[in-house]
Amino acid sequence: MDYLTAPIVVAIIAGVLAAAISIVDKIVNNYGEVNISINKGKKILTLNGGDTLLSSLASKEIFIPSACGGRGSCGACKCQVISDVGAYLPTEIPYLDKEEMGKNIRLSCQVKVKSDIDILIPEDLFNVKKFNSRVISIRDVTHDIKELVFDLQGEEITFQAGRYVQLVVPPYDKIKGTTQRAYSMSSKPGDKNVIEVLIRLVPGGIATTWVHTHLKEGMEVELIGPFGDFERSETDAAMVCVAGGSGMAPFKSILYDMFENGDIDREVWYFFGARTTKDVLYLKEMMDLDAKWENFHFIPALSEPEEGSGWTGETGMITDVLDNYLKTKIDTDKAREGYLCGSPGMIAACNKVMTANNIPLDKIYYDNFA
């Protein structure tokens, strides 16, 4: 297994070296006051140089997505740097393709602010905030998925259904410093004073272990958001949605937002895949929504239904069920769009099925998580 572990070891060593260099550089060099010009002067920040671009922006309450908390291990904190900030670092290259490099896209956690710098970021990031929240509810919705509700303690969040927040995980027995992980919001945009997320336990996962074994009601937790661009389009095309596990989160937000705001003329087909009945969450809620909303169709499917479970729904791989419905039950004469939330493998498999059934790739939208 050396061929598998070697890249991981190299990445860890590179990360440690980058951190060490950063610390020494900060001690030895004094860069003085520098300016960060954002979006061609729309906003100019003045601060002391020497820190990373990611940290420098965060110190002024401008937050770039970073699932790893700035450790250079997720590749999420990309932004376009117009200024010359030197050659790409070895810690950046694995996360950038040739097209991105051609546009001078950089990892903001690896770029040092040593002099005045010009950058371009999405306008939506100006609306991102840090929330000091309090956990008001923790509920098991399956054997390995918890529903968490955070009270924003007087603050409000404005977002479009489908967006995500970053949960700041404090130091505990697995980590010495803080880290961050991204989770889609399952709460409705109309509920501006709370944030709800669904977190599945990943064996050995730093954030999910903390959530499932250490987080308690009443504790205060930092959340940063909203981030992302996953959302329903403004067309009247039929929405063909597919998810599994905690991938339910953005669809729960989107569906209830549509229903409560009277956007019920649009046809929606929601396929939810699970192994067994114990892996299905919000079954009653989704079936109730199906009964109240004429154009909404909820299709749960089990790949390994337990004997004697009484399951009467669809069985088999969710991609096979999806393929069958696309061929026989979802009107092929109307425009259709795909919406996916799940692992890269699941998304790739659904893309294949959807494109084979004449849903163009550019009309398939997804929220991808590992």
N, C-alpha and C positions, 0 to 999 in steps of 0.2 A: 504493500500500500504506500511505498515511499513516493511514488509518482503523484499520489493524492495529497499527502501531508506536506511535501516539499513546498508547494506554493503558499500554503497556510503559514508555515514556519517563516518563509521569506517575507510575507506580508507583516507578520508580527515583529520580526527584526527591523523591517523598514519603518514600522510605526514607532518602535522604541527609539531608533536612531533619530527619526524626525523630531520626536519630543525632546530628546536630549539636546539636539542642535538648537531647537527653539529656545530652550531654557538658557543655554550658554549665550546665544545671540542676544537675548533680552538683557542679560547681565552685562555683557561686554559693550554692546552698542547702545548709544542713545540717539534715536532718530529725530527727537524733537517733535514739534507740532506738525501734523500733516492734514491734508484735506482729502476727503472721499467725495467725489462728484458722482451723483446717482442720476441716471437717465438724462444725460446732457444738461446737468445743472438744475434739474427740477428740485433736487434736495442736495445740500452740501453739508457734510459733517466735518467738524474740526475736532481732532483728538490727538493724543500722543501716539507716535508711531512705534512699531516694533512687535505688535501683536498680529495674529492672523486676520485676514479680511472677515472671516466668519465671526470671530470674537469681537472685532472692532465694530462691526455693524450691530451685533447684539447689545453691545454696551450703550448704543444709542437707540435701543428699542426697535431695531429693524432686523427681523429674523429670517434667515435663509433656511429652507428645509435641511435637516441633518439628522438622519435616523440613528447615527452612531454617536452623536454628541460632539462631533468635531475631531474624531480620532482617525479619520482617513480610511475607514474600513467599509463605508456604505456607498460612496460615490453620489450621494443625493444633493450635496450642497454646491451644485454647479451654477456659475453665473458668467456672464460675458464681461471680460476685462478689456477695455479699449487701450489702456496704457501698456507700455512695455514693462513687464514685471519679471523678465528673465525667462529662461528655458523651463520647459515642463519638468517637474520632478518625477523620479521613479514611482513615487507614491500616487501620482495622478494618472499616469499613462494607462494602467489597467482599466480605468473607469471611463475613458474617453475614446471615441472613435475618430476617424480621420476627418469627417465632416465637422465635428465639434471642434477639433483642433484648428481646422481651417478658419473657424469663426472666433478663435481665441477664447473658447469656453474653458474655464479653469475650475478646480475645486477650491472653493473659498476657504476651506479649513487648511489648505496647504500654501496659499498665497500670503506672503508677508507684506504688510503695509509699512514700507520703509520711506516712502516719499508720496507726494500727491498722486492720486490714482483716480481714473475714470472707469465706471462700471455701468452696465445695463442690467436691470432686473425687471421681472414682471410687475406691473402696477399693483396687482393684487397684494403683493407682499407689504405694501404700505399699510394695509389693514390688519396685518398679523399682530397679535398682542400676546403678552404673557399673562396668564391668569393664576392667581393664588386661590386655588379651589379647595373645597372640603368634601370629602367622600360622605355622601348621605345615604347611599344604598349599594350593597353588594349582594348579588343574587345569582345562584347557579341556574343557568338556563339549559345546560346539558351537563353530563358528567365531567367535561373538561373545558367548558366555556362559562365565564362569568360575565354578567351584565353589571357594569359599574356606572353609577350616576354621581356626577360631581356638581356641587352647588358653587356658583361663581362668586358668591359672597358680595352681591351688590353690583357686580360688573355684568355687562351684556356682550354676547357674541353674535355677530352678523355673518351668516354664511349661506351658501347654496347647498341644497341637499346633495350629498355625494362627497363632500370634503372630509379632510382628516385633521387630527391634532397630534402633536407630539407630547408624549407623557415623559416627564423628567423623573427618572428613577434615582433616588438618593443612594449614597454609599450603604452597603450592608455586607454580609459575610462573603458575597461573591465578587463585589467590586469595591475598590478603594475610593473612587471618585464618582461623580454623577455621570449618567448616560441618558440617552433619549431613544424612544421608539415611537413609530408612527402607528396610529390606529384610526380607522374610519369612524366617523360619528354616526351613531344609529338614532340619535335624537332628531326631532323635527326642527327646522329653522325657526319656526314660530316660538319654540321654547328657548328664549334668548338668555335665561338666567341659569340654565343647567346644560351640561354636556353628558351624553350617554355614549359609552363605547362597549364593545364586546371583545373580550380577550381570551383566546384559547391557550391552554397550558401547552407549551412546547418543552418537552423533557430537556433539562439542562439550560433552557433559555434564561438569560439574565433578567430581562424585564418581566417575562411571564411568571417565572418562579417567585419574584418579589411580589407581584400582584396576587398570586394564588396562595402564598404562604405567609406573607408579612403585612400586606395592606389590610387595614381595618376601617370600619365605619368611624367617622369622626376625625380621621387623620387629614392633614393638609397636604396637598400635592400641587406641584406646578404643572400647568398645561400651556402649550404654545400653539397658536393657530389662529384662523383656519388656513390650511394649505390645500393644494391640489387643483386639478382641473376636471375631475370626473363629475359629470352632471348629465342630465337628460337634455337632448337637443330641443330646439324650439319648433321642430317640424311636427306634422301629424302622422308620421310613419309609425307603424306598429312597433312597439318595443319588445324585443326578445331578450329577456334577462336570464343569466345563468350564474349561480353561486353555490357555494358549499361551506359548511362550518361558519366561522366568524365572518366570511364573505357576505353573510346576511346583512351586516351593519349598514352599508351605504344604501342598499335597496330598501331596508326598513324605513330609513329616513326619506328616501325619494318617494316611496309609495304612499306613506301616510301624508306627506306634504302635498302630493297630487290630490289625494282623496279629500283632505280637509280644505283645500283651496278650490274645489270644484272642477279640477282638471280631469274629468272622468270620461270624456268622450273619446280619448285616445285609447287604442287597444293595447293591452299589456299582457304578455305571457311571461310568467316567472317560474323558471325551472330551478329546483333546489335539490342538489345531490347529497346523499349521505350513505354511510355503510349500513347502519342498523337504526332501529327506532330510537335508541338512546342518543343518537347523534343528530336528531332533528330538533331544531329549536323554533319556538313561536309557531308551532303547527296550528294550534287552535286560533291564534290571532290572525294568521294568514288565511285560514279557511273561512273565518268570520268576514274578513275583508273581501274575499272572493264572493261570498254570499251577498254582501251589500253593494258591490261594485260590478255592474253588469259586464263591463268591458275588461275586467281584470280576471286572469286565469292563473291559479296557483297549481303547479304540477311538481309535487315532491316525488322523489324516486329513491329507492333503496337498492344498493348494489348487492348487499348480503343480508336480506331480511331474515330474522330469527324464526326458526320453526315454532309455530304456536303463538306468534306475536299478534296474529289477527290483522296483519297489514293487508289492506285492500288496494293500495295505491300502485303506482308504476314501479316496476322492478328492472334492474339492469343498470349498466353504466349510464350516467346522465347524458353523455354524448350520443348514445344510441337512442335514448328517449327523445332527445332534442331533434335528432335527425328524422325520426319517425313523424314527429309533430310538424316539422318544417315541410315535410313531403305531403302529409295527409290532412292536417288540421288547421294550419295557419295559412290564411289566404295568400296565395302566390301572386295574385293580380294586384295586390296593394304593396306600397313601399314598406320595407322592413329594415329595422336597425338592430344591431346587437349591442348588448351591455353585459360586461363580464366582471366578476370579482373573484379572484382566487389565485392559485399558484401559477407560475409561468407555464408549467406543464399543462395544467387545466386550460389556461387561456389559449395555448397553442393548439390543443385538441379541438376546442370549441371554434376557434378561427377556421380550422380546416373544414369542420362540418358546416359552418355558416356560409363560407365562400362557395362550398360545393353546392349549396342551396340558393345561390344567387343573391347573397347579401354581400355587397362590396366590402373589401377590407377597410376602406376609408369610412365606412358607415358602421364599423364595429369599435365601440369605445370600452375601455377597460381600466380597472383599478387592480394593479398587479402587486401581489405581495409574496414574499418568500416563505 
